[in-house]
Structure formats: C-alpha cells, structure tokens
Amino acid sequence: MKNQNGWIKLHRQILEWEWYDDINCFRLFTHLILKANHKEKRYKGMVIKAGQIVTSRDLLAEETGLSSQQIRTAITKLKSTNEITSVTSSQGTIIEVVNYDKYQIATNEITEEQPTSNQRATTNKNDKNNNNENIYRSFDNLTLSKDELNKLLTTYSQQDVDDILDAIENYKDNKKFKSLYLTAKKWLKKNEPKQPSEINYEDLDPLVKKAIELGYEKDPRKC
C-alpha cells in the first residue's frame, strides 16, 4: 500500500496478528499507519513526530466509514495491546502508532520484516517516554492512568467510564478539576440510579404522595 511519500510494510505475518479478524480494528489500524506523519513536523504550535497523527473520533469515522462508537471501541482495543497511544490536546487527539518505524520504508523497498505481538518494543526512534505507556486518557491538565482505569472498571462498565470521560472532556470548566480519576469516580457515582432508601419522601410530587396514602402506589421507603 502507498501513502503520499512511499510504501508501508505489511507482511503476511499480519495474518497471525490478534486483531486481524476484528474488521474494525484492522481497518482503523491500517488507516492510522497510512495517515501518520512519515517525518516530524510542526502543526499549530505543536511538534508532531513521525508515526503520529492529529485527528478526532468523528474525523476517523468519516474517513474509514466506521461509526464513532466503532472507532472508540477499536481505539480502546488497540491501546490495550500497545499498538497505539493517544493524548487529547486543545488542537485535537494525537494518536501515535507504536513502533511506526517498523511499518515505514524510507527507501520504498519492501522487506519481509513485520512486527508481531511478541516483537513489540517499549521504545522507538521517537524516544518514547515510558510514562506515556500507562496513560489511558489525557486532555488539558487531566490524565487517567491505566491503573486508575482498572480501578473504575471494578465497579463500572467500560462504556460507562468512556461516556463519563467524554462528558468531563466536553465540560467547559474542566480545568478546575485536579484529578481526572477522582472526578470520573464522583460523576459515575452521581449517575448511579438511586436506591429506594435514598429517595426523600418529602421531595415526591404531591399527587404521588396522595396516591401512596390511598394505597395506589408503593411507598418507596418500604421497598
């Protein structure tokens, strides 16, 4: 396959890749390889390294034909096996293909070298900061580590956590928050459905209280 400045390597060993039979993951991953910068350049005051791309979930959905939800799920899967990393900035989401140099051929000569799951390195030619490998989500001044994500997943679903993180990111005053983990935990707790014992009888609609008194409705305090 060609990009604007040459070829990328796609060896037959990719047939053994763990996400090969996941159509959405495979489509997104190859798209990111093709769209990633083949050399370092500046973009709106930021340095975008080789293997990185500034994009958004909606733009990736438009470019690949996948839905925004399919894009988010595929990104989560690819991050879980360290195929990519992502950091959100004021200019958009910066996605980096880990070990991008193994897919890129500067001389346009195709070789048989192909990365597999057991060949992934923790660093590449971009001198990747090891600390970034533990980041699950980051935007503005807030960061959620993979360890913190796992803590949230012991109580809440991946979907619930991602939805809350999206809500926090889109919240106009999110700069006042000090911890993304604590904020997400608080918002998730707030979104939990109330148990009957937590319902204040005095806050009920007068008509509902009247129906309870007449026996037409159950008293939530006794459920």
SEVOTOR-710699 format. One line per field, with one value per atom (N, C-alpha, C): residue in one letter; atom name; x negated, y negated, z negated. Coordinates in steps of 0.001 Angstrom, whole numbers. Layout:
<rs>
aa <- (A  ...)
at <- (CA  ...)
east <- (X  ...)
north <- (Y  ...)
up <- (Z  ...)
</rs>
This chain:
<rs>
aa <- (M  M  M  K  K  K  N  N  N  Q  Q  Q  N  N  N  G  G  G  W  W  W  I  I  I  K  K  K  L  L  L  H  H  H  R  R  R  Q  Q  Q  I  I  I  L  L  L  E  E  E  W  W  W  E  E  E  W  W  W  Y  Y  Y  D  D  D  D  D  D  I  I  I  N  N  N  C  C  C  F  F  F  R  R  R  L  L  L  F  F  F  T  T  T  H  H  H  L  L  L  I  I  I  L  L  L  K  K  K  A  A  A  N  N  N  H  H  H  K  K  K  E  E  E  K  K  K  R  R  R  Y  Y  Y  K  K  K  G  G  G  M  M  M  V  V  V  I  I  I  K  K  K  A  A  A  G  G  G  Q  Q  Q  I  I  I  V  V  V  T  T  T  S  S  S  R  R  R  D  D  D  L  L  L  L  L  L  A  A  A  E  E  E  E  E  E  T  T  T  G  G  G  L  L  L  S  S  S  S  S  S  Q  Q  Q  Q  Q  Q  I  I  I  R  R  R  T  T  T  A  A  A  I  I  I  T  T  T  K  K  K  L  L  L  K  K  K  S  S  S  T  T  T  N  N  N  E  E  E  I  I  I  T  T  T  S  S  S  V  V  V  T  T  T  S  S  S  S  S  S  Q  Q  Q  G  G  G  T  T  T  I  I  I  I  I  I  E  E  E  V  V  V  V  V  V  N  N  N  Y  Y  Y  D  D  D  K  K  K  Y  Y  Y  Q  Q  Q  I  I  I  A  A  A  T  T  T  N  N  N  E  E  E  I  I  I  T  T  T  E  E  E  E  E  E  Q  Q  Q  P  P  P  T  T  T  S  S  S  N  N  N  Q  Q  Q  R  R  R  A  A  A  T  T  T  T  T  T  N  N  N  K  K  K  N  N  N  D  D  D  K  K  K  N  N  N  N  N  N  N  N  N  N  N  N  E  E  E  N  N  N  I  I  I  Y  Y  Y  R  R  R  S  S  S  F  F  F  D  D  D  N  N  N  L  L  L  T  T  T  L  L  L  S  S  S  K  K  K  D  D  D  E  E  E  L  L  L  N  N  N  K  K  K  L  L  L  L  L  L  T  T  T  T  T  T  Y  Y  Y  S  S  S  Q  Q  Q  Q  Q  Q  D  D  D  V  V  V  D  D  D  D  D  D  I  I  I  L  L  L  D  D  D  A  A  A  I  I  I  E  E  E  N  N  N  Y  Y  Y  K  K  K  D  D  D  N  N  N  K  K  K  K  K  K  F  F  F  K  K  K  S  S  S  L  L  L  Y  Y  Y  L  L  L  T  T  T  A  A  A  K  K  K  K  K  K  W  W  W  L  L  L  K  K  K  K  K  K  N  N  N  E  E  E  P  P  P  K  K  K  Q  Q  Q  P  P  P  S  S  S  E  E  E  I  I  I  N  N  N  Y  Y  Y  E  E  E  D  D  D  L  L  L  D  D  D  P  P  P  L  L  L  V  V  V  K  K  K  K  K  K  A  A  A  I  I  I  E  E  E  L  L  L  G  G  G  Y  Y  Y  E  E  E  K  K  K  D  D  D  P  P  P  R  R  R  K  K  K  C  C  C)
at <- (N  CA  C  N  CA  C  N  CA  C  N  CA  C  N  CA  C  N  CA  C  N  CA  C  N  CA  C  N  CA  C  N  CA  C  N  CA  C  N  CA  C  N  CA  C  N  CA  C  N  CA  C  N  CA  C  N  CA  C  N  CA  C  N  CA  C  N  CA  C  N  CA  C  N  CA  C  N  CA  C  N  CA  C  N  CA  C  N  CA  C  N  CA  C  N  CA  C  N  CA  C  N  CA  C  N  CA  C  N  CA  C  N  CA  C  N  CA  C  N  CA  C  N  CA  C  N  CA  C  N  CA  C  N  CA  C  N  CA  C  N  CA  C  N  CA  C  N  CA  C  N  CA  C  N  CA  C  N  CA  C  N  CA  C  N  CA  C  N  CA  C  N  CA  C  N  CA  C  N  CA  C  N  CA  C  N  CA  C  N  CA  C  N  CA  C  N  CA  C  N  CA  C  N  CA  C  N  CA  C  N  CA  C  N  CA  C  N  CA  C  N  CA  C  N  CA  C  N  CA  C  N  CA  C  N  CA  C  N  CA  C  N  CA  C  N  CA  C  N  CA  C  N  CA  C  N  CA  C  N  CA  C  N  CA  C  N  CA  C  N  CA  C  N  CA  C  N  CA  C  N  CA  C  N  CA  C  N  CA  C  N  CA  C  N  CA  C  N  CA  C  N  CA  C  N  CA  C  N  CA  C  N  CA  C  N  CA  C  N  CA  C  N  CA  C  N  CA  C  N  CA  C  N  CA  C  N  CA  C  N  CA  C  N  CA  C  N  CA  C  N  CA  C  N  CA  C  N  CA  C  N  CA  C  N  CA  C  N  CA  C  N  CA  C  N  CA  C  N  CA  C  N  CA  C  N  CA  C  N  CA  C  N  CA  C  N  CA  C  N  CA  C  N  CA  C  N  CA  C  N  CA  C  N  CA  C  N  CA  C  N  CA  C  N  CA  C  N  CA  C  N  CA  C  N  CA  C  N  CA  C  N  CA  C  N  CA  C  N  CA  C  N  CA  C  N  CA  C  N  CA  C  N  CA  C  N  CA  C  N  CA  C  N  CA  C  N  CA  C  N  CA  C  N  CA  C  N  CA  C  N  CA  C  N  CA  C  N  CA  C  N  CA  C  N  CA  C  N  CA  C  N  CA  C  N  CA  C  N  CA  C  N  CA  C  N  CA  C  N  CA  C  N  CA  C  N  CA  C  N  CA  C  N  CA  C  N  CA  C  N  CA  C  N  CA  C  N  CA  C  N  CA  C  N  CA  C  N  CA  C  N  CA  C  N  CA  C  N  CA  C  N  CA  C  N  CA  C  N  CA  C  N  CA  C  N  CA  C  N  CA  C  N  CA  C  N  CA  C  N  CA  C  N  CA  C  N  CA  C  N  CA  C  N  CA  C  N  CA  C  N  CA  C  N  CA  C  N  CA  C  N  CA  C  N  CA  C  N  CA  C  N  CA  C  N  CA  C  N  CA  C  N  CA  C  N  CA  C  N  CA  C  N  CA  C  N  CA  C  N  CA  C  N  CA  C  N  CA  C  N  CA  C  N  CA  C  N  CA  C  N  CA  C  N  CA  C  N  CA  C  N  CA  C  N  CA  C  N  CA  C  N  CA  C  N  CA  C  N  CA  C  N  CA  C  N  CA  C  N  CA  C  N  CA  C  N  CA  C  N  CA  C  N  CA  C  N  CA  C  N  CA  C  N  CA  C  N  CA  C  N  CA  C  N  CA  C  N  CA  C)
east <- (-843  0  -879  -439  -1223  -596  -1481  -992  -1564  -1512  -1931  -3429  -4182  -5625  -6306  -5637  -6289  -5366  -5995  -5272  -5295  -4343  -4428  -4578  -5172  -5353  -4124  -3635  -2513  -2772  -3522  -3947  -2817  -2919  -1869  -1715  -2719  -2619  -1489  -995  113  1359  1374  2480  2550  1423  1378  1602  1776  1981  3299  3327  4511  5754  5582  6749  7054  6385  6568  8021  8686  10056  11095  10637  11534  11519  12535  12546  12346  13019  12942  11546  10953  9593  8589  8696  7750  7878  9116  9351  8787  9074  8594  7075  6492  5042  4288  4702  4025  4250  5420  5695  4761  4548  3661  2219  1791  428  253  1270  1198  1281  2023  2231  1166  436  -538  -1661  -2213  -3345  -4522  -5150  -6328  -7597  -7484  -8608  -8058  -8905  -8482  -8128  -7063  -6708  -5927  -5762  -5040  -3602  -2695  -1275  -649  -274  393  -346  -1646  -2452  -2909  -2519  -2914  -3878  -4754  -5645  -4990  -4635  -4032  -5110  -5413  -6518  -6111  -7104  -6834  -6014  -5003  -4149  -2961  -2859  -1742  -786  454  1470  2385  2716  3680  5039  5994  7279  8382  9526  10630  11437  12250  13051  14020  14626  15591  14902  13699  12971  12557  12089  11709  12928  14074  15300  15646  15491  15783  14809  13540  12514  12576  12989  12983  14348  15411  16749  17291  16534  16997  17785  18563  19295  18364  18755  17944  17770  18820  18742  17769  17807  16885  15438  15235  13900  13406  14264  13870  13529  14350  14100  12792  12558  11326  10103  10188  9073  8773  9817  9643  8925  9322  8694  7225  6951  5591  4674  5226  4441  4165  5113  4951  3790  3428  2306  1091  1120  -16  -330  694  494  411  1203  1236  1317  1020  1284  2038  2737  3455  3452  3297  3348  4195  5137  6008  5423  5364  4874  5933  5654  6593  6750  5794  5833  6461  6770  7333  6644  6984  6387  5136  4028  2782  2673  2785  2647  1277  582  -741  -739  -1232  -1391  -2693  -2587  -3780  -4626  -5926  -6851  -6514  -6116  -5751  -6882  -8118  -9258  -9349  -8743  -8782  -7840  -6913  -5978  -6417  -7290  -7655  -8969  -9012  -10234  -10639  -11666  -12092  -12610  -13180  -13771  -12761  -11507  -10455  -10740  -11663  -11957  -11248  -10414  -9654  -10520  -10572  -11287  -10282  -10768  -9873  -9796  -10397  -10346  -8946  -8334  -6987  -6873  -6382  -6232  -5096  -5290  -4227  -4081  -3100  -2802  -4008  -4778  -5907  -7164  -7064  -8220  -8100  -6997  -6806  -7871  -8436  -9418  -8748  -9358  -8778  -9229  -10246  -10693  -10861  -10868  -11128  -12012  -12170  -13109  -12671  -11457  -10978  -11315  -12118  -12468  -11229  -10297  -9007  -9197  -8487  -8528  -7753  -8441  -7796  -6575  -6570  -5434  -4150  -4240  -3050  -2361  -3099  -2520  -1459  -1486  -499  678  715  1799  2935  4135  5309  6011  6119  6817  6184  5994  5384  5927  6301  6699  6503  6106  5803  4850  5276  4403  4758  5587  6063  5567  5243  4751  5324  5733  6195  5268  4630  3715  4496  3835  4467  4766  3910  4146  5416  5597  6807  8042  7873  8977  9419  8463  8789  9548  9228  9962  11422  11643  13018  13782  13070  13727  14129  13647  14091  15525  16007  17370  18256  17647  18435  17976  18846  18525  17605  16927  16051  16841  18062  18913  19235  19607  19948  18743  17573  16364  16022  16066  15747  16735  18017  19034  18780  18406  18130  16886  15856  14632  14914  15770  16166  16885  17777  18540  17625  16625  15682  14843  14415  13602  14379  15665  16500  17045  16844  17313  16454  17095  16347  15443  15778  14973  14107  13714  12964  11560  11094  9753  9695  10853  10857  10644  10783  10606  9116  8786  7388  7051  8047  7802  8890  8473  9444  10055  9253  9753  10833  10549  11499  12763  12577  13737  14614  13985  14748  15481  14790  15401  16615  16489  17589  18764  18478  19555  20233  19465  20050  20963  20522  21325  22617  22519  23687  24700  24210  25091  25740  25329  25933  27405  28278  29697  29860  30743  30959  31673  31245  31929  33156  34177  35396  35131  34156  33873  33293  32764  32157  33167  34409  35425  36051  36064  36657  38159  38913  40376  40926  40341  40851  40611  39703  39413  40341  41171  42069  43164  43655  44770  45984  46723  47904  48909  49081  50025  49529  48208  47632  47802  47549  47720  49170  50100  51518  51869  51320  51569  51004  49867  49275  50172  50694  51565  52838  53330  54560  54290  53018  52674  52562  52589  52487  51030  50114  48685  47941  46798  45989  45175  45048  44220  42754  41961  40554  39731  40164  39426  39576  40569  40814  40424  39841  39456  38228)
north <- (1194  0  -1245  -2279  -3505  -4610  -5474  -6724  -7823  -9069  -10165  -10185  -9519  -9600  -8247  -7217  -5925  -4795  -3709  -2496  -2261  -1437  -909  600  1209  2654  3340  4339  5124  6581  7258  8620  9609  10795  11804  12281  12024  12400  11683  10607  9890  10770  11858  12820  13451  13448  14029  12984  11715  10624  10833  10552  10851  10070  8916  8133  8289  9222  9338  9636  10516  10893  9938  8884  7818  6752  6760  5900  4432  3971  2555  2176  3041  2774  2779  3763  3873  2671  2279  1144  -147  -372  -1603  -1615  -481  -434  -696  -43  -281  -1717  -2261  -3648  -4599  -4335  -5181  -5099  -3895  -3741  -4574  -4518  -5239  -6759  -7202  -8637  -9286  -8482  -9034  -9787  -10787  -11525  -10583  -10696  -9860  -10546  -11842  -12555  -13654  -14130  -15131  -16449  -17078  -18402  -19158  -20465  -21299  -21501  -21556  -21770  -22621  -23856  -24777  -24888  -25086  -25275  -24001  -22842  -21565  -20842  -20030  -19173  -17803  -17413  -16111  -15190  -14125  -13250  -12254  -11601  -10523  -9444  -8961  -7937  -8499  -9840  -10468  -11124  -11286  -11952  -12743  -13970  -14782  -14581  -14100  -13754  -13838  -13277  -13208  -11956  -11535  -10333  -10516  -11704  -11954  -11952  -12530  -12566  -11162  -10360  -8981  -8186  -8456  -7770  -8138  -9417  -9878  -9276  -9186  -8696  -7185  -6448  -4984  -4377  -5159  -4625  -3890  -3918  -3309  -4338  -3885  -4804  -5318  -6411  -6963  -5940  -5174  -4156  -3045  -2638  -1607  -2101  -3388  -3977  -3960  -4372  -4406  -3007  -2024  -655  -127  -396  72  -587  -1877  -2583  -1970  -1672  -1067  272  1091  2393  2249  1357  1179  613  -240  -768  312  1236  2265  3201  3340  4205  3394  2094  1216  1091  1165  902  -606  -1370  -2824  -3453  -4750  -5552  -6790  -7454  -8674  -9657  -10923  -12019  -13126  -13649  -14706  -16064  -16952  -18306  -19291  -20573  -21601  -21618  -21030  -21007  -19733  -18785  -17508  -16355  -15150  -13959  -13554  -13389  -12940  -11438  -10690  -9240  -8861  -8003  -7555  -6052  -5634  -4218  -3755  -2863  -2357  -1560  -1806  -1128  -1420  -2653  -3055  -2806  -2970  -2827  -1427  -436  921  1097  170  227  -688  -1652  -2674  -2334  -2509  -2245  -3520  -4175  -5434  -5255  -4075  -3842  -3284  -3060  -2492  -1059  -386  1005  1886  2788  3641  4804  5001  6129  7028  8106  9054  8850  7765  7532  7074  7692  7355  7510  6501  6625  7550  8361  9195  8872  9464  9132  9328  10425  10689  9938  9083  8313  6845  6457  5039  4551  3412  2797  1692  1319  263  -1117  -1157  -2446  -2354  -3500  -3541  -4738  -5075  -6123  -7490  -7613  -8886  -9062  -8123  -8170  -8330  -7407  -7448  -7446  -8293  -8361  -7189  -6366  -5177  -5499  -6689  -7052  -7137  -7477  -7608  -6271  -5181  -3871  -3498  -4168  -3871  -4844  -5725  -6701  -6122  -6133  -5683  -6855  -7964  -9127  -10395  -11401  -12643  -13796  -14867  -16090  -17278  -18409  -19611  -19274  -19528  -19278  -17996  -17162  -15953  -14689  -13686  -12416  -11261  -10215  -8994  -7857  -7234  -6134  -4840  -3851  -2555  -1878  -2130  -1576  -2158  -3474  -4129  -3657  -3438  -2908  -1554  -694  642  570  -425  -600  -937  -1816  -2197  -1023  -179  944  2059  1997  2986  2720  1499  1120  760  158  -345  299  241  832  -81  485  -301  -1410  -1084  -2064  -3236  -2934  -3990  -4892  -4277  -5053  -5956  -5407  -6205  -7356  -7088  -8141  -9272  -8908  -9931  -10728  -10044  -10742  -11711  -11295  -12199  -13421  -13189  -14284  -15268  -14734  -15598  -16398  -15736  -16424  -17571  -17364  -18380  -19416  -19211  -20160  -21419  -22561  -23787  -24231  -23858  -24275  -23138  -22198  -21042  -21394  -22600  -22995  -23162  -23286  -23464  -22139  -21029  -19726  -19418  -18788  -18456  -17010  -16137  -14713  -14154  -13595  -13010  -11755  -11002  -9774  -10081  -11024  -11348  -11997  -12826  -13470  -12429  -11503  -10457  -9577  -9250  -8411  -9106  -10408  -11182  -11270  -11532  -11651  -10309  -9238  -7912  -7568  -7911  -7663  -8466  -9700  -10577  -10054  -9364  -8858  -7529  -6928  -5661  -5878  -4944  -5081  -5026  -5860  -5896  -4647  -4171  -3068  -3614  -2786  -3268  -3974  -3478  -4075  -5469  -5807  -7114  -8159  -7747  -8659  -9415  -10723  -11565  -11665  -11144  -11130  -12537  -13494  -14863  -15534  -14980  -15557  -15032  -14039  -13460  -14446  -14266  -15074  -14865  -15930  -15811  -14764  -14657  -13666  -12250  -12066  -10751  -10399  -11389  -11136  -10800  -11480  -11201  -9790  -9365  -8019  -6977  -7288  -6369  -6246  -7392  -7399  -6591  -6624  -5897  -4436  -4074  -2691  -2360  -3378  -3118  -2993  -3521  -3447  -2905  -2238  -1708  -2821  -2755  -3705  -3311  -4153  -3801  -3583  -4122  -3954  -2536  -1816  -471  622  209  1177  1953)
up <- (0  0  0  660  734  -98  -673  -1201  -335  -762  101  349  -503  -375  -338  121  204  -200  -611  -948  -2459  -2920  -4268  -4158  -5174  -5175  -5760  -5087  -5599  -5242  -6105  -5841  -6064  -5458  -5607  -7046  -7864  -9274  -9985  -9379  -9996  -10084  -9306  -9396  -10784  -11502  -12833  -13927  -13534  -14490  -15221  -16520  -17336  -16940  -16284  -15869  -14379  -13724  -12268  -11889  -12671  -12318  -12900  -13582  -14026  -12934  -12099  -10909  -11261  -12301  -12655  -13148  -13982  -14474  -13334  -12472  -11353  -10417  -10132  -9232  -9825  -11108  -11741  -11855  -12245  -12442  -11141  -10061  -8779  -8304  -8592  -8224  -8968  -10265  -11055  -10566  -10177  -9650  -8378  -7524  -6257  -6435  -7443  -7641  -8530  -9290  -10235  -9512  -10187  -9619  -9392  -8237  -7989  -8465  -8840  -9438  -10344  -11235  -12211  -11533  -12016  -11513  -12578  -12366  -13318  -12830  -13811  -13493  -14585  -14242  -15167  -16500  -16407  -17604  -18280  -17752  -18338  -17408  -17985  -17201  -17092  -15878  -15626  -15063  -15797  -15419  -14338  -13778  -12827  -13527  -12851  -13450  -14190  -14265  -14958  -13977  -14405  -13593  -14514  -14127  -14871  -14218  -14974  -14384  -15434  -15152  -16114  -15808  -16753  -16553  -15382  -15297  -14217  -12850  -12796  -11529  -11105  -12045  -11723  -11252  -11859  -11442  -10000  -9683  -8313  -7306  -7681  -6761  -6549  -7575  -7490  -7182  -7379  -7167  -8384  -9496  -10739  -11540  -12507  -13368  -14459  -15113  -16198  -17321  -17602  -18649  -18251  -16968  -16490  -16558  -16254  -16346  -17786  -18718  -20119  -20635  -20267  -20716  -20138  -18849  -18202  -18831  -19133  -19769  -21130  -21899  -23219  -23113  -22136  -21942  -21533  -20594  -20100  -21192  -22045  -23163  -24208  -24371  -25394  -25101  -23814  -23446  -22969  -23278  -22997  -21508  -20676  -19241  -19007  -19784  -19649  -21031  -21089  -22276  -21806  -22695  -22318  -23470  -23113  -24080  -23471  -24231  -23742  -24089  -23104  -23310  -22836  -22989  -22552  -21037  -20309  -18858  -18299  -19172  -18727  -19433  -19044  -19638  -18859  -19577  -18947  -19147  -18070  -18121  -17560  -18274  -17828  -17602  -16455  -16153  -16785  -17767  -18439  -17444  -17468  -16541  -15082  -14813  -13442  -12453  -12923  -12014  -11414  -12074  -11540  -10350  -10218  -9081  -7943  -8244  -7268  -6583  -5277  -4498  -3781  -4269  -3672  -2260  -1953  -634  359  -109  742  1150  438  736  -280  186  -703  -1180  -2497  -3071  -3762  -4338  -4974  -6482  -6976  -8417  -8792  -9779  -10214  -11715  -12419  -13867  -14230  -15254  -15793  -17259  -17905  -19295  -20201  -19991  -20879  -20467  -19421  -18982  -19357  -20004  -20302  -21282  -21000  -21897  -22696  -23788  -24610  -24164  -23274  -22758  -21259  -20562  -19125  -18828  -17567  -17187  -17684  -18137  -18659  -20141  -20725  -22150  -23010  -22823  -23510  -25015  -25688  -27141  -27714  -28510  -29063  -29906  -30521  -31350  -30550  -29266  -28435  -28205  -28386  -28117  -29147  -30298  -31341  -31301  -30307  -30199  -29363  -29920  -29162  -28482  -29175  -28628  -29178  -28335  -28770  -27954  -28634  -27942  -28874  -28273  -29032  -30183  -31427  -32582  -33311  -32706  -33383  -32691  -33501  -32962  -33778  -33073  -33738  -33335  -34309  -34012  -33794  -33220  -33014  -34348  -35340  -36672  -37280  -37108  -37619  -36858  -35543  -34747  -35282  -35581  -36093  -37416  -38235  -39489  -39212  -38235  -37889  -37291  -36531  -35862  -36825  -38060  -39047  -39484  -39239  -39642  -38463  -37424  -36300  -34992  -33998  -32697  -31904  -30905  -30028  -29339  -28912  -28236  -29154  -30413  -31370  -31634  -31790  -32058  -30880  -29665  -28476  -28292  -28563  -28429  -29420  -30653  -31666  -31309  -30799  -30396  -29260  -28323  -27234  -27789  -28759  -29356  -30082  -30799  -31513  -30523  -29446  -28443  -27800  -27578  -26922  -27894  -29193  -30200  -30132  -29959  -29674  -30821  -32047  -33194  -33738  -32874  -33383  -33883  -33564  -34024  -35541  -36177  -37633  -38371  -37661  -38291  -38464  -39558  -39852  -39511  -39572  -39330  -38417  -37281  -36361  -36969  -37695  -38322  -39356  -40263  -41323  -40752  -39716  -39084  -38399  -37667  -36988  -37999  -39078  -40119  -40727  -40968  -41549  -40584  -39311  -38311  -38082  -38063  -37892  -39066  -40273  -41470  -41419  -40958  -40872  -39868  -38826  -37775  -38121  -39235  -39630  -39995  -39588  -39962  -41471  -41986  -43429  -43905  -45063  -45722  -46446  -46652  -47313  -48625  -49408  -50710  -50597  -49387  -49190  -48729  -48445  -47949  -49120  -49044  -50074  -49832  -50779  -50628  -50475  -51167  -51134  -49785  -48999  -47686  -46597  -46933  -45944  -45555  -44330  -43844  -44761  -45093  -45966  -45496  -44175  -43654  -43911  -43829  -44097  -45568  -46441  -47881  -48217  -47555  -47792  -47353  -46195  -45686  -46639  -47278  -48254  -49475  -49945  -51115  -50880  -49633  -49296  -48935  -48859  -48579  -47121  -46242  -44815  -44339  -45115  -44801  -46013  -45747  -46841  -47486  -48782  -49499  -49298  -48624  -48334  -49590  -50711  -51952  -52509  -52002  -52497  -51490  -50371  -49338  -49778)
</rs>
